[in-house]
């Protein structure tokens, strides 16, 4: 028993247990993947076997294979495992650069939250990180998904959508990192006044977690440098061309109107969780 506890191994001698032993004790990733395959085919702890195999494949730079495996065998998994498999898929799509598929899955997860289907209809779920359990609220999960969706839109250079999503995330659960992402989004669109405003008001003035987060400090310094560079370039252009008008705001607004139409779609009448009663008036601003 002590041996299993030390190595965090399940008990027994099934294909899944052997796969975990090879993975955690023998440290043979390729052999472990083969054994996870056998566990799945033997219907032995399929929920865990498929997830563990996909994560191990990701570590071995076999993310595309992992995606195919999840798509092929998730029907064997329980309903409770589907949300966890979606989270693994999102990371795999990111790893492979399959951003459009990542966006679609993130929007699907947001839709499930809106319909009250996330967390199996409960307001919280138990998550695990570094061996420790903690509670995740629907509000925090929504903010996390919106942050990931904003990042994905940034990779696609769809800055209008990214701005909308980051704004929504900040309404639900403000934090300095997403504020920095929104600042970067403004810079990409040439909205330098908005970028400077959010960087100073939402990050530098509040200083929540700022003093203890070295990476955040570095990020803020990078954004300030980028802002200064862009402002200098803008000043130089305005000085060289008299009466020049800057960004065509009409084009931006028209593009935004088209973007917002994507959210307008029929939905089933389901029980909504309290968080959506608060953000429902802003639903038409959410990229979906």
C-alpha positions as CSV (number, residue, x, y, z in Angstrom):
1,X,0.0,0.0,0.0
2,X,2.8,2.4,0.8
3,X,4.4,1.7,-2.6
4,X,1.2,2.6,-4.4
5,X,0.7,5.8,-2.3
6,X,4.3,6.9,-2.9
7,X,4.0,6.5,-6.6
8,X,0.4,7.6,-6.8
9,X,-0.6,4.3,-8.4
10,X,-4.1,2.7,-8.4
11,X,-4.5,-0.8,-6.9
12,X,-4.9,-3.9,-9.0
13,X,-3.3,-5.6,-12.0
14,X,-5.5,-4.4,-14.8
15,X,-4.3,-2.9,-18.1
16,X,-4.9,0.7,-16.8
17,X,-2.9,0.0,-13.6
18,X,0.0,-1.5,-15.6
19,X,0.0,1.6,-17.9
20,X,0.2,3.9,-14.9
21,X,3.1,1.9,-13.4
22,X,5.0,2.1,-16.7
23,X,4.3,5.8,-16.9
24,X,5.0,6.8,-13.3
25,X,7.6,4.3,-12.2
26,X,9.4,3.0,-15.3
27,X,9.1,6.5,-17.0
28,X,8.6,4.8,-20.4
29,X,6.1,7.1,-22.1
30,X,5.8,5.2,-25.4
31,X,5.2,1.9,-23.6
32,X,2.7,3.5,-21.4
33,X,0.8,4.9,-24.4
34,X,0.5,1.4,-25.8
35,X,-0.8,0.1,-22.5
36,X,-3.3,2.9,-22.3
37,X,-4.6,1.9,-25.7
38,X,-5.0,-1.7,-24.4
39,X,-6.9,-0.4,-21.4
40,X,-9.3,1.6,-23.6
41,X,-9.9,-1.4,-25.9
42,X,-10.5,-3.6,-22.8
43,X,-13.0,-1.0,-21.4
44,X,-10.8,-0.6,-18.3
45,X,-11.2,2.8,-16.6
46,X,-11.8,4.4,-20.0
47,X,-12.4,7.9,-18.6
48,X,-9.0,8.0,-17.0
49,X,-7.2,5.9,-19.6
50,X,-8.2,8.2,-22.6
51,X,-7.4,11.4,-20.7
52,X,-4.0,10.1,-19.4
53,X,-3.0,8.8,-22.8
54,X,-3.9,12.1,-24.5
55,X,-1.9,14.1,-22.0
56,X,1.1,11.8,-22.4
57,X,0.8,12.0,-26.2
58,X,0.8,15.8,-25.9
59,X,4.1,15.6,-23.9
60,X,5.6,13.4,-26.7
61,X,4.6,16.0,-29.3
62,X,1.9,13.7,-30.7
63,X,-0.9,16.2,-30.1
64,X,-2.7,15.5,-33.4
65,X,-2.8,11.8,-32.6
66,X,-4.2,12.7,-29.2
67,X,-7.0,14.8,-30.7
68,X,-7.9,11.9,-33.1
69,X,-8.0,9.5,-30.1
70,X,-10.3,11.6,-28.1
71,X,-12.7,12.1,-31.0
72,X,-12.7,8.4,-31.8
73,X,-13.1,7.0,-28.2
74,X,-14.9,9.7,-26.1
75,X,-18.2,8.0,-26.8
76,X,-17.0,5.2,-24.5
77,X,-16.5,7.7,-21.6
78,X,-19.0,8.7,-19.1
79,X,-21.1,11.9,-19.2
80,X,-19.1,13.2,-16.3
81,X,-15.8,12.8,-18.2
82,X,-16.9,14.9,-21.3
83,X,-16.2,18.3,-19.8
84,X,-12.7,17.2,-18.7
85,X,-12.0,15.8,-22.2
86,X,-13.1,19.1,-23.7
87,X,-10.5,20.9,-21.6
88,X,-7.8,18.5,-22.8
89,X,-8.9,19.1,-26.4
90,X,-8.7,22.9,-26.0
91,X,-5.0,22.5,-24.8
92,X,-4.3,20.1,-27.7
93,X,-5.8,22.5,-30.3
94,X,-3.6,25.3,-28.9
95,X,-0.5,23.0,-29.0
96,X,-1.2,22.1,-32.7
97,X,-2.1,25.7,-33.7
98,X,-5.6,24.6,-34.7
99,X,-7.0,27.9,-33.4
100,X,-10.3,27.9,-35.3
101,X,-11.2,24.5,-33.7
102,X,-10.2,25.9,-30.3
103,X,-12.4,28.9,-30.7
104,X,-15.4,26.7,-31.7
105,X,-15.0,24.5,-28.6
106,X,-14.6,27.4,-26.3
107,X,-17.7,29.0,-27.6
108,X,-19.5,25.7,-27.2
109,X,-18.4,25.6,-23.5
110,X,-19.7,29.1,-23.0
111,X,-23.0,28.2,-24.5
112,X,-23.2,25.2,-22.1
113,X,-22.6,27.5,-19.2
114,X,-25.3,29.9,-20.4
115,X,-27.7,27.0,-20.7
116,X,-26.9,25.8,-17.2
117,X,-25.4,22.5,-18.5
118,X,-21.8,23.1,-17.2
119,X,-20.6,21.4,-14.0
120,X,-23.5,18.9,-14.5
121,X,-25.9,21.7,-13.5
122,X,-24.1,22.6,-10.2
123,X,-22.8,26.1,-9.3
124,X,-19.4,24.8,-8.4
125,X,-17.1,21.9,-9.2
126,X,-14.1,20.3,-7.5
127,X,-10.8,20.6,-9.4
128,X,-7.3,19.4,-8.7
129,X,-4.0,21.0,-9.2
130,X,-0.6,19.7,-8.0
131,X,-2.4,17.1,-5.9
132,X,-4.6,19.6,-4.1
133,X,-8.3,19.9,-4.5
134,X,-10.1,23.3,-4.7
135,X,-13.6,24.6,-5.7
136,X,-14.2,26.4,-9.0
137,X,-17.3,28.5,-9.4
138,X,-19.2,29.0,-12.6
139,X,-18.2,32.7,-12.5
140,X,-14.5,31.8,-12.4
141,X,-14.8,29.2,-15.1
142,X,-16.7,31.6,-17.3
143,X,-13.9,34.2,-16.9
144,X,-11.2,31.6,-17.6
145,X,-12.9,30.4,-20.8
146,X,-13.4,34.0,-21.9
147,X,-9.7,34.7,-21.3
148,X,-8.8,31.7,-23.4
149,X,-11.2,32.7,-26.2
150,X,-9.7,36.2,-26.2
151,X,-6.2,34.8,-26.6
152,X,-7.4,32.6,-29.5
153,X,-9.0,35.6,-31.3
154,X,-5.7,37.5,-30.8
155,X,-3.9,34.7,-32.6
156,X,-6.3,34.9,-35.5
157,X,-5.8,38.7,-35.5
158,X,-9.5,39.2,-34.9
159,X,-9.0,42.1,-32.6
160,X,-12.6,43.3,-32.6
161,X,-13.8,39.9,-31.3
162,X,-10.9,39.7,-28.8
163,X,-11.8,43.1,-27.4
164,X,-15.4,42.1,-26.9
165,X,-14.5,38.9,-25.1
166,X,-11.8,40.5,-22.9
167,X,-14.3,43.3,-21.9
168,X,-16.8,40.7,-20.9
169,X,-14.2,38.8,-18.9
170,X,-13.3,41.9,-17.0
171,X,-17.0,42.6,-16.2
172,X,-17.4,39.1,-14.7
173,X,-14.1,38.8,-12.9
174,X,-11.5,41.6,-13.3
175,X,-7.8,40.7,-13.1
176,X,-4.5,42.3,-14.1
177,X,-3.5,39.7,-16.6
178,X,-6.7,40.0,-18.7
179,X,-6.4,43.8,-18.4
180,X,-3.0,43.5,-19.9
181,X,-4.4,41.4,-22.7
182,X,-7.1,43.9,-23.4
183,X,-4.4,46.7,-23.4
184,X,-2.5,44.7,-26.0
185,X,-5.7,44.3,-28.0
186,X,-6.2,48.0,-28.0
187,X,-2.7,48.6,-29.1
188,X,-3.1,46.2,-32.0
189,X,-6.2,48.2,-33.1
190,X,-4.4,51.6,-32.7
191,X,-6.6,52.6,-29.8
192,X,-3.7,54.0,-27.8
193,X,-5.7,56.2,-25.5
194,X,-7.9,53.2,-24.4
195,X,-4.8,51.1,-24.0
196,X,-3.1,53.6,-21.8
197,X,-6.2,54.1,-19.7
198,X,-6.8,50.4,-18.9
199,X,-3.1,49.8,-18.2
200,X,-3.0,52.6,-15.7
201,X,-6.5,52.3,-14.1
202,X,-6.9,48.5,-14.1
203,X,-3.3,47.5,-13.4
204,X,-0.9,50.1,-12.1
205,X,-3.4,52.0,-9.9
206,X,-5.0,48.9,-8.4
207,X,-1.7,46.9,-8.1
208,X,-3.6,43.7,-7.2
209,X,-0.9,41.0,-7.2
210,X,1.4,43.3,-9.0
211,X,4.2,43.5,-6.4
212,X,4.5,39.7,-6.1
213,X,4.2,38.8,-9.8
214,X,7.5,39.3,-11.7
215,X,6.0,38.2,-15.0
216,X,3.2,40.7,-14.7
217,X,5.8,43.5,-14.0
218,X,7.7,42.5,-17.1
219,X,4.5,42.4,-19.2
220,X,3.4,45.8,-18.0
221,X,6.9,47.2,-18.9
222,X,6.7,45.7,-22.4
223,X,3.2,47.2,-22.9
224,X,4.4,50.6,-21.8
225,X,7.3,50.4,-24.2
226,X,5.1,49.4,-27.0
227,X,2.6,52.2,-26.2
228,X,5.4,54.8,-26.2
229,X,6.8,53.5,-29.5
230,X,3.3,53.5,-31.2
231,X,2.5,57.0,-29.8
232,X,5.8,58.3,-31.1
233,X,5.1,56.8,-34.6
234,X,1.6,58.3,-34.5
235,X,2.9,61.8,-33.6
236,X,5.5,61.6,-36.4
237,X,2.8,60.7,-38.9
238,X,0.5,63.5,-37.8
239,X,3.4,66.0,-37.9
240,X,4.3,65.0,-41.5
241,X,0.8,65.0,-43.0
242,X,-1.4,68.0,-42.2
243,X,-5.1,67.5,-41.5
244,X,-4.7,63.8,-41.7
245,X,-7.6,61.8,-40.1
246,X,-6.6,58.7,-38.0
247,X,-8.6,55.5,-37.6
248,X,-11.8,55.2,-39.6
249,X,-14.2,54.6,-36.8
250,X,-17.1,54.0,-39.1
251,X,-15.4,50.9,-40.5
252,X,-14.7,49.6,-37.0
253,X,-18.4,50.1,-35.9
254,X,-19.7,48.4,-39.0
255,X,-17.4,45.5,-38.5
256,X,-18.5,45.2,-34.9
257,X,-22.2,45.2,-35.9
258,X,-21.6,42.2,-38.2
259,X,-19.7,40.5,-35.4
260,X,-22.4,40.9,-32.8
261,X,-25.0,39.3,-35.1
262,X,-23.2,35.9,-34.6
263,X,-24.6,35.8,-31.0
264,X,-28.2,36.2,-32.1
265,X,-29.4,32.6,-32.3
266,X,-32.3,30.7,-30.8
267,X,-31.7,28.9,-27.5
268,X,-33.6,26.4,-25.4
269,X,-35.4,27.5,-22.3
270,X,-33.3,26.1,-19.6
271,X,-32.6,26.9,-16.0
272,X,-29.9,29.6,-16.0
273,X,-27.4,29.9,-13.2
274,X,-27.3,33.2,-11.1
275,X,-24.1,34.5,-12.8
276,X,-26.0,34.8,-16.1
277,X,-28.8,36.7,-14.6
278,X,-26.2,39.4,-13.9
279,X,-24.5,39.3,-17.4
280,X,-27.6,38.7,-19.5
281,X,-28.0,42.4,-20.5
282,X,-24.5,42.1,-22.0
283,X,-25.2,38.9,-23.9
284,X,-25.2,40.6,-27.3
285,X,-21.6,41.7,-26.8
286,X,-20.3,38.2,-26.4
287,X,-18.5,36.5,-29.2
288,X,-20.2,33.2,-29.9
